[in-house]
Amino acid sequence: MEYAWIDVGDGRQVFRRIDRQQRKRSALAAPMIISDQLHDLVGQHDGKVYTSKSALRRSYKAAGVEEVGNAPQEAVAASARRPRVGREDVGKALRKVRNGYKPTVHGKDPVLDD
């Protein structure tokens, strides 16, 4: 940080910090605007061309699609998803820990993976 004396204009001077960094915003008193317009974006779920972000998101919502990013996503098969853990599985794991079981850090554990 650098400080300097600045002339206020009425014969007074004040000691202020000088900001030497380049600002990324304009010096104009105007808000930053994010436009709704797109340049020929193809919807990943239906293959249609969209020129509006809001129209694209409306079509996602109508199709029941969740927007997670801008890269093409591969469909995950239902069998490849993690199985749901139920109360019985949690209870079984708690009983093992209470009985003194300590899982290994690396590799598969034959006791835990039964």
Sequence and secondary structure as in RCSB ss.txt:
>XXXX:A:sequence
MEYAWIDVGDGRQVFRRIDRQQRKRSALAAPMIISDQLHDLVGQHDGKVYTSKSALRRSYKAAGVEEVGNAPQEA
VAASARRPRVGREDVGKALRKVRNGYKPTVHGKDPVLDD
>XXXX:A:secstr
 EEEEEE SSS EEEEEE  S  SS SSS       EEEEEE TTT  EEEEHHHHHHHHHHHT     SS    
  GGGS     HHHHHHHHHHHHTT    SSS  TTTT 
